């Protein structure tokens, strides 16, 4: 699928601010199933942009507005093409012990320091571990999370603890499967398949590293594959998912992170619009 994406953020301050330093992680990633055809960032006030790849490979756009200002507008536009991912491999639990898998999983096999010894988490671990294969566990997690937890705005925030989620029931399990947090965009039509343009939020899902299938050629062993799963939508990530980047958790890939100097309060207006370009005149998008 082909998409035009516009990410627009407007910050308004009730007094002058200076030294407004920001880091954006909003550019779609380039990988085996995703191609970025265009990408631009326009700022008001205009300042110089600096770009680099972070530790996890996500492109970061940094800028600083040093002079006094009362509004900051960040206008991001991109055109991206996606393909359906390869079929997820069916492999055994024993294959997780292969040294090649553990090397590929790296730090994504390490337990983060924010996972509590909570009885509800222990119960979830027990349920998901009963699945016969790592892939079956991933699919079970995709069904179990929306069954157990309600998506409700304001239930949790970016600095909420896992215990807040477990006890509130609104807002992955670790079985030796390497897993990582993914930030991106999702073209969600809400049951209207003919919709060409939709207002969306930035989206999050997970990727799990699955070992190759047991029948792979021993002379040319296949590599483990990162497989995306979207519990919000009860299934694997597909061509409607546009990946920005990944990390251990949200704090590694926030869309916008910044700080300014001044005594002002800020208000934010933000929107993301995705337009499906298949069958649409691209020139009409460029003029928007």
BAMAR-719811 format. One record per residue (C-alpha): residue in three letters; x, y, z. Coordinates in nm, 3 decimals, always signed. Example, Ala and Ser with C-alpha at 12.3 -4.5 7.8 and 13.67 -1.06 7.14 Angstrom:
+-----+---------+---------+---------+
: res :      px :      py :      pz :
+-----+---------+---------+---------+
: ALA :  +1.230 :  -0.450 :  +0.780 :
: SER :  +1.367 :  -0.106 :  +0.714 :
+-----+---------+---------+---------+
END
This chain:
+-----+---------+---------+---------+
: res :      px :      py :      pz :
+-----+---------+---------+---------+
: UNK :  +0.000 :  +0.000 :  +0.000 :
: UNK :  +0.104 :  +0.362 :  -0.056 :
: UNK :  +0.038 :  +0.637 :  +0.197 :
: UNK :  +0.082 :  +1.009 :  +0.240 :
: UNK :  +0.126 :  +1.099 :  +0.606 :
: UNK :  +0.101 :  +1.441 :  +0.767 :
: UNK :  +0.196 :  +1.486 :  +1.134 :
: UNK :  +0.113 :  +1.836 :  +1.253 :
: UNK :  +0.191 :  +1.970 :  +1.602 :
: UNK :  +0.123 :  +2.323 :  +1.725 :
: UNK :  +0.257 :  +2.436 :  +2.062 :
: UNK :  +0.123 :  +2.765 :  +2.200 :
: UNK :  +0.288 :  +2.937 :  +2.498 :
: UNK :  +0.125 :  +3.204 :  +2.715 :
: UNK :  +0.454 :  +3.393 :  +2.746 :
: UNK :  +0.784 :  +3.410 :  +2.561 :
: UNK :  +1.003 :  +3.099 :  +2.574 :
: UNK :  +1.361 :  +3.052 :  +2.454 :
: UNK :  +1.610 :  +2.771 :  +2.398 :
: UNK :  +1.333 :  +2.537 :  +2.280 :
: UNK :  +1.520 :  +2.213 :  +2.211 :
: UNK :  +1.335 :  +1.919 :  +2.053 :
: UNK :  +1.404 :  +1.571 :  +1.917 :
: UNK :  +1.159 :  +1.419 :  +1.668 :
: UNK :  +1.122 :  +1.050 :  +1.592 :
: UNK :  +0.854 :  +1.066 :  +1.326 :
: UNK :  +1.019 :  +0.953 :  +1.001 :
: UNK :  +0.899 :  +0.614 :  +0.874 :
: UNK :  +1.174 :  +0.352 :  +0.879 :
: UNK :  +1.326 :  +0.205 :  +0.564 :
: UNK :  +1.337 :  -0.173 :  +0.579 :
: UNK :  +1.265 :  -0.487 :  +0.377 :
: UNK :  +0.890 :  -0.426 :  +0.370 :
: UNK :  +0.876 :  -0.047 :  +0.381 :
: UNK :  +1.012 :  +0.223 :  +0.147 :
: UNK :  +1.019 :  +0.598 :  +0.220 :
: UNK :  +0.969 :  +0.797 :  -0.101 :
: UNK :  +0.951 :  +1.147 :  +0.051 :
: UNK :  +1.006 :  +1.302 :  +0.392 :
: UNK :  +1.016 :  +1.664 :  +0.504 :
: UNK :  +0.996 :  +1.869 :  +0.824 :
: UNK :  +0.886 :  +2.233 :  +0.819 :
: UNK :  +0.917 :  +2.447 :  +1.129 :
: UNK :  +0.781 :  +2.782 :  +1.238 :
: UNK :  +0.994 :  +2.963 :  +1.351 :
: UNK :  +1.239 :  +2.835 :  +1.091 :
: UNK :  +1.564 :  +2.693 :  +1.227 :
: UNK :  +1.834 :  +2.453 :  +1.113 :
: UNK :  +1.765 :  +2.079 :  +1.142 :
: UNK :  +2.017 :  +1.819 :  +1.254 :
: UNK :  +1.967 :  +1.452 :  +1.178 :
: UNK :  +2.124 :  +1.135 :  +1.312 :
: UNK :  +2.036 :  +0.772 :  +1.382 :
: UNK :  +1.992 :  +0.678 :  +1.747 :
: UNK :  +2.122 :  +0.364 :  +1.917 :
: UNK :  +1.832 :  +0.154 :  +1.784 :
: UNK :  +1.859 :  +0.288 :  +1.428 :
: UNK :  +1.564 :  +0.530 :  +1.438 :
: UNK :  +1.625 :  +0.859 :  +1.256 :
: UNK :  +1.617 :  +1.155 :  +1.495 :
: UNK :  +1.556 :  +1.512 :  +1.377 :
: UNK :  +1.681 :  +1.767 :  +1.630 :
: UNK :  +1.643 :  +2.144 :  +1.635 :
: UNK :  +1.663 :  +2.439 :  +1.872 :
: UNK :  +1.469 :  +2.767 :  +1.865 :
: UNK :  +1.691 :  +2.995 :  +2.068 :
: UNK :  +1.516 :  +3.331 :  +2.014 :
: UNK :  +1.197 :  +3.429 :  +2.201 :
: UNK :  +0.874 :  +3.288 :  +2.058 :
: UNK :  +0.516 :  +3.208 :  +2.164 :
: UNK :  +0.430 :  +2.939 :  +1.911 :
: UNK :  +0.606 :  +2.639 :  +1.761 :
: UNK :  +0.463 :  +2.458 :  +1.459 :
: UNK :  +0.607 :  +2.123 :  +1.349 :
: UNK :  +0.475 :  +2.012 :  +1.009 :
: UNK :  +0.595 :  +1.665 :  +0.905 :
: UNK :  +0.506 :  +1.508 :  +0.572 :
: UNK :  +0.600 :  +1.169 :  +0.431 :
: UNK :  +0.515 :  +0.931 :  +0.151 :
: UNK :  +0.575 :  +0.565 :  +0.216 :
: UNK :  +0.508 :  +0.231 :  +0.048 :
: UNK :  +0.450 :  -0.088 :  +0.244 :
: UNK :  +0.429 :  -0.458 :  +0.168 :
: UNK :  +0.273 :  -0.743 :  +0.358 :
: UNK :  +0.526 :  -0.910 :  +0.588 :
: UNK :  +0.662 :  -1.256 :  +0.526 :
: UNK :  +0.480 :  -1.548 :  +0.683 :
: UNK :  +0.566 :  -1.588 :  +1.051 :
: UNK :  +0.773 :  -1.903 :  +1.114 :
: UNK :  +0.639 :  -2.195 :  +1.316 :
: UNK :  +0.923 :  -2.299 :  +1.545 :
: UNK :  +0.960 :  -2.488 :  +1.873 :
: UNK :  +1.032 :  -2.362 :  +2.223 :
: UNK :  +1.361 :  -2.551 :  +2.216 :
: UNK :  +1.485 :  -2.334 :  +1.929 :
: UNK :  +1.492 :  -2.035 :  +2.165 :
: UNK :  +1.799 :  -2.191 :  +2.330 :
: UNK :  +2.003 :  -2.187 :  +2.010 :
: UNK :  +2.312 :  -1.964 :  +2.054 :
: UNK :  +2.239 :  -1.794 :  +1.721 :
: UNK :  +1.894 :  -1.694 :  +1.841 :
: UNK :  +2.023 :  -1.558 :  +2.169 :
: UNK :  +2.289 :  -1.357 :  +1.988 :
: UNK :  +2.028 :  -1.211 :  +1.750 :
: UNK :  +1.794 :  -1.129 :  +2.038 :
: UNK :  +2.066 :  -0.944 :  +2.227 :
: UNK :  +1.944 :  -0.692 :  +2.481 :
: UNK :  +1.580 :  -0.752 :  +2.387 :
: UNK :  +1.604 :  -1.076 :  +2.583 :
: UNK :  +1.694 :  -0.889 :  +2.901 :
: UNK :  +1.427 :  -0.817 :  +3.156 :
: UNK :  +1.367 :  -0.446 :  +3.207 :
: UNK :  +1.376 :  -0.307 :  +3.559 :
: UNK :  +1.010 :  -0.198 :  +3.559 :
: UNK :  +0.853 :  -0.546 :  +3.567 :
: UNK :  +0.703 :  -0.610 :  +3.913 :
: UNK :  +0.652 :  -0.936 :  +4.099 :
: UNK :  +0.276 :  -0.893 :  +4.073 :
: UNK :  +0.033 :  -1.188 :  +4.107 :
: UNK :  -0.172 :  -1.071 :  +3.809 :
: UNK :  +0.141 :  -1.067 :  +3.592 :
: UNK :  +0.234 :  -1.415 :  +3.715 :
: UNK :  -0.113 :  -1.538 :  +3.616 :
: UNK :  -0.079 :  -1.385 :  +3.268 :
: UNK :  +0.261 :  -1.548 :  +3.226 :
: UNK :  +0.115 :  -1.885 :  +3.315 :
: UNK :  -0.171 :  -1.854 :  +3.065 :
: UNK :  +0.047 :  -1.746 :  +2.774 :
: UNK :  +0.321 :  -2.002 :  +2.846 :
: UNK :  +0.070 :  -2.281 :  +2.785 :
: UNK :  +0.074 :  -2.211 :  +2.410 :
: UNK :  +0.250 :  -2.486 :  +2.208 :
: UNK :  +0.492 :  -2.261 :  +2.013 :
: UNK :  +0.644 :  -1.911 :  +2.035 :
: UNK :  +0.424 :  -1.799 :  +1.744 :
: UNK :  +0.114 :  -1.935 :  +1.917 :
: UNK :  +0.216 :  -1.741 :  +2.230 :
: UNK :  +0.248 :  -1.422 :  +2.026 :
: UNK :  -0.100 :  -1.475 :  +1.880 :
: UNK :  -0.240 :  -1.555 :  +2.224 :
: UNK :  -0.093 :  -1.234 :  +2.367 :
: UNK :  -0.257 :  -1.042 :  +2.082 :
: UNK :  -0.595 :  -1.180 :  +2.186 :
: UNK :  -0.542 :  -1.184 :  +2.561 :
: UNK :  -0.440 :  -0.821 :  +2.609 :
: UNK :  -0.758 :  -0.668 :  +2.458 :
: UNK :  -0.965 :  -0.926 :  +2.648 :
: UNK :  -0.806 :  -0.835 :  +2.982 :
: UNK :  -0.740 :  -0.462 :  +2.935 :
: UNK :  -0.963 :  -0.184 :  +2.812 :
: UNK :  -0.820 :  +0.086 :  +2.586 :
: UNK :  -0.933 :  +0.406 :  +2.757 :
: UNK :  -0.783 :  +0.753 :  +2.720 :
: UNK :  -0.647 :  +0.888 :  +3.047 :
: UNK :  -0.626 :  +0.546 :  +3.214 :
: UNK :  -0.246 :  +0.547 :  +3.194 :
: UNK :  +0.024 :  +0.789 :  +3.084 :
: UNK :  +0.374 :  +0.758 :  +2.945 :
: UNK :  +0.522 :  +0.751 :  +3.296 :
: UNK :  +0.268 :  +0.505 :  +3.439 :
: UNK :  +0.403 :  +0.185 :  +3.596 :
: UNK :  +0.312 :  -0.166 :  +3.486 :
: UNK :  +0.136 :  -0.211 :  +3.820 :
: UNK :  -0.095 :  +0.080 :  +3.725 :
: UNK :  -0.199 :  -0.113 :  +3.415 :
: UNK :  -0.239 :  -0.445 :  +3.593 :
: UNK :  -0.447 :  -0.304 :  +3.877 :
: UNK :  -0.649 :  -0.064 :  +3.663 :
: UNK :  -0.720 :  -0.310 :  +3.384 :
: UNK :  -0.706 :  -0.028 :  +3.134 :
: UNK :  -0.452 :  +0.164 :  +2.951 :
: UNK :  +0.447 :  -0.844 :  +2.729 :
: UNK :  +0.501 :  -1.123 :  +2.870 :
: UNK :  +0.855 :  -1.264 :  +2.878 :
: UNK :  +0.910 :  -1.632 :  +2.802 :
: UNK :  +1.261 :  -1.618 :  +2.662 :
: UNK :  +1.126 :  -1.459 :  +2.341 :
: UNK :  +1.311 :  -1.143 :  +2.245 :
: UNK :  +1.056 :  -0.861 :  +2.220 :
: UNK :  +1.063 :  -0.487 :  +2.155 :
: UNK :  +0.831 :  -0.186 :  +2.154 :
: UNK :  +0.741 :  -0.036 :  +1.814 :
: UNK :  +0.623 :  +0.318 :  +1.740 :
: UNK :  +0.449 :  +0.403 :  +1.413 :
: UNK :  +0.132 :  +0.489 :  +1.229 :
: UNK :  -0.170 :  +0.270 :  +1.152 :
: UNK :  -0.413 :  +0.330 :  +0.869 :
: UNK :  -0.727 :  +0.242 :  +1.066 :
: UNK :  -1.050 :  +0.280 :  +0.867 :
: UNK :  -1.284 :  +0.177 :  +1.153 :
: UNK :  -1.483 :  -0.059 :  +0.932 :
: UNK :  -1.502 :  +0.170 :  +0.628 :
: UNK :  -1.281 :  +0.000 :  +0.365 :
: UNK :  -1.336 :  +0.266 :  +0.097 :
: UNK :  -1.205 :  +0.550 :  +0.315 :
: UNK :  -0.909 :  +0.721 :  +0.146 :
: UNK :  -0.805 :  +0.960 :  +0.424 :
: UNK :  -0.830 :  +0.920 :  +0.801 :
: UNK :  -0.734 :  +1.109 :  +1.114 :
: UNK :  -0.531 :  +0.879 :  +1.337 :
: UNK :  -0.302 :  +0.887 :  +1.640 :
: UNK :  +0.052 :  +0.763 :  +1.649 :
: UNK :  +0.026 :  +0.392 :  +1.718 :
: UNK :  +0.227 :  +0.133 :  +1.911 :
: UNK :  +0.262 :  -0.241 :  +1.878 :
: UNK :  +0.528 :  -0.501 :  +1.955 :
: UNK :  +0.776 :  -0.711 :  +1.760 :
: UNK :  +0.885 :  -1.056 :  +1.874 :
: UNK :  +1.192 :  -1.234 :  +1.740 :
: UNK :  +1.084 :  -1.580 :  +1.624 :
: UNK :  +1.336 :  -1.853 :  +1.539 :
: UNK :  +1.332 :  -2.000 :  +1.188 :
: UNK :  +1.109 :  -2.297 :  +1.118 :
: UNK :  +1.255 :  -2.636 :  +1.208 :
: UNK :  +1.252 :  -2.751 :  +0.844 :
: UNK :  +1.493 :  -2.476 :  +0.732 :
: UNK :  +1.802 :  -2.595 :  +0.540 :
: UNK :  +2.078 :  -2.691 :  +0.790 :
: UNK :  +2.345 :  -2.607 :  +0.530 :
: UNK :  +2.207 :  -2.254 :  +0.499 :
: UNK :  +2.029 :  -2.185 :  +0.828 :
: UNK :  +1.769 :  -1.913 :  +0.819 :
: UNK :  +1.789 :  -1.610 :  +1.044 :
: UNK :  +1.535 :  -1.537 :  +1.319 :
: UNK :  +1.260 :  -1.300 :  +1.204 :
: UNK :  +1.110 :  -1.001 :  +1.385 :
: UNK :  +0.733 :  -1.044 :  +1.366 :
: UNK :  +0.502 :  -0.755 :  +1.447 :
: UNK :  +0.189 :  -0.811 :  +1.656 :
: UNK :  -0.078 :  -0.553 :  +1.731 :
: UNK :  -0.283 :  -0.648 :  +2.040 :
: UNK :  -0.501 :  -0.339 :  +1.996 :
: UNK :  -0.629 :  -0.494 :  +1.673 :
: UNK :  -0.598 :  -0.862 :  +1.772 :
: UNK :  -0.351 :  -0.982 :  +1.512 :
: UNK :  -0.019 :  -0.951 :  +1.336 :
: UNK :  +0.101 :  -0.621 :  +1.196 :
: UNK :  +0.045 :  -0.586 :  +0.823 :
: UNK :  +0.073 :  -0.348 :  +0.530 :
: UNK :  -0.145 :  -0.087 :  +0.704 :
: UNK :  +0.117 :  -0.052 :  +0.976 :
: UNK :  +0.390 :  +0.206 :  +0.906 :
: UNK :  +0.685 :  +0.162 :  +1.139 :
: UNK :  +0.885 :  +0.459 :  +1.269 :
: UNK :  +1.126 :  +0.279 :  +1.501 :
: UNK :  +1.168 :  +0.048 :  +1.796 :
: UNK :  +1.325 :  +0.028 :  +2.140 :
: UNK :  +1.295 :  -0.143 :  +2.474 :
: UNK :  +0.987 :  +0.064 :  +2.565 :
: UNK :  +0.817 :  +0.395 :  +2.489 :
: UNK :  +1.088 :  +0.618 :  +2.629 :
: UNK :  +1.328 :  +0.497 :  +2.356 :
: UNK :  +1.106 :  +0.614 :  +2.067 :
: UNK :  +0.877 :  +0.903 :  +2.171 :
: UNK :  +0.750 :  +1.094 :  +1.864 :
: UNK :  +0.842 :  +1.431 :  +2.016 :
: UNK :  +1.061 :  +1.503 :  +2.316 :
: UNK :  +1.167 :  +1.851 :  +2.413 :
: UNK :  +1.239 :  +2.115 :  +2.672 :
: UNK :  +1.229 :  +2.495 :  +2.675 :
: UNK :  +1.336 :  +2.775 :  +2.905 :
: UNK :  +1.079 :  +3.020 :  +3.039 :
: UNK :  +0.790 :  +3.059 :  +3.282 :
: UNK :  +0.519 :  +2.994 :  +3.022 :
: UNK :  +0.261 :  +2.718 :  +3.016 :
: UNK :  +0.213 :  +2.531 :  +2.690 :
: UNK :  -0.090 :  +2.392 :  +2.510 :
: UNK :  -0.063 :  +2.137 :  +2.231 :
: UNK :  -0.275 :  +2.068 :  +1.924 :
: UNK :  -0.162 :  +1.758 :  +1.736 :
: UNK :  -0.302 :  +1.555 :  +1.450 :
: UNK :  -0.195 :  +1.276 :  +1.218 :
: UNK :  -0.362 :  +1.231 :  +0.881 :
: UNK :  -0.300 :  +0.927 :  +0.663 :
: UNK :  -0.413 :  +0.920 :  +0.301 :
: UNK :  -0.412 :  +0.606 :  +0.090 :
: UNK :  -0.253 :  +0.697 :  -0.242 :
: UNK :  -0.354 :  +0.390 :  -0.441 :
: UNK :  -0.594 :  +0.530 :  -0.700 :
: UNK :  -0.544 :  +0.890 :  -0.579 :
: UNK :  -0.366 :  +1.162 :  -0.776 :
: UNK :  -0.039 :  +1.220 :  -0.582 :
: UNK :  -0.028 :  +1.579 :  -0.710 :
: UNK :  -0.344 :  +1.658 :  -0.516 :
: UNK :  -0.172 :  +1.544 :  -0.197 :
: UNK :  +0.134 :  +1.755 :  -0.270 :
: UNK :  -0.083 :  +2.065 :  -0.306 :
: UNK :  -0.263 :  +2.005 :  +0.028 :
+-----+---------+---------+---------+
END
